[in-house]
Amino acid sequence: MEIVVYGSGCKNCDTTEQRIREVVEELGVDASVTHDHDINSAAEKGIMLTPGVTIDGEIVSEGSVPTRDEIKKWLK
């Protein structure tokens, strides 16, 4: 599973990345988590608001920091 957080490195983007990493570890999910700071890359994926998150290329969130419960639902 490939998870990408899109955002410039703002507090909300960093919080989103950290929260995803924590839940991935907690659940023992085999996933890579990366943070793409290139806003043009986000726009190419169709993400207009940050933080944005994709899982295996599909947008699962944009414009808000997801809760731990939301992240768990994505990973199941």
N, C-alpha and C positions, 0 to 999 in steps of 0.2 A: 504494500500500500504506500502510495506517495502522497504526502500531505505538504502543501505549500501555503505559507502565510504571505500575503501581499501587503506591502505598506512601507512607508518611508523610514520606519524606525521610531515612530512616535510611541508614546507611553502605551496607548491602547493596542498598537501592533505588537509591541514587545510582550505585553501582558497576555495577548492571545497566543503567541508562540509558546510562552512559558507554560501556560495552562494546558495547551495541547500536549506538550512534551510530558507534563506530569501525568495526565490521564493515560497517554500511550504507555508510559512505564507502569502505572498502577494496574492497567488491564493486561499488560504483557503482550500488547499487540505488536506484530512484526510490521513496522512502518518507519519510513524515513520522513523526517520533518525538516523542512528548509524554510528560510525567510528570504523572499525576493524583494529587495528594496527598490527595484526599478518600476516606477509608476507607469512607464510605457508598456512594460510587460504585463502589468495588471490590466491596463486598458485593452490590450490585445486579447486577453482572456475574457473580456466583457465585464470586468470588475470596475465599477465607477466610484465606489465608496470603500475606504479602507477603515479598519483592516478587512481584507478579503481572504477567504480560505477556499482552496480546492482540494478535493480528494480524488486522486487518479484522474485529474483533468476536469472534474465536475465541480461547479461552484456550489458550496454548501452554506456559505455565509458571506455577507458583506455589510459594512457600515456599523458594526457593533461588536463588542467583545462577547463571545459566546460563554455561556455558563458551563460548568463542568458536566452537568446533566445533558446539555445539548451535545457536547463533544462525545460523551459516552454513546449517545444514540447514533451519531455518525459512524462510530467505530464498530458497531455491532453488525 
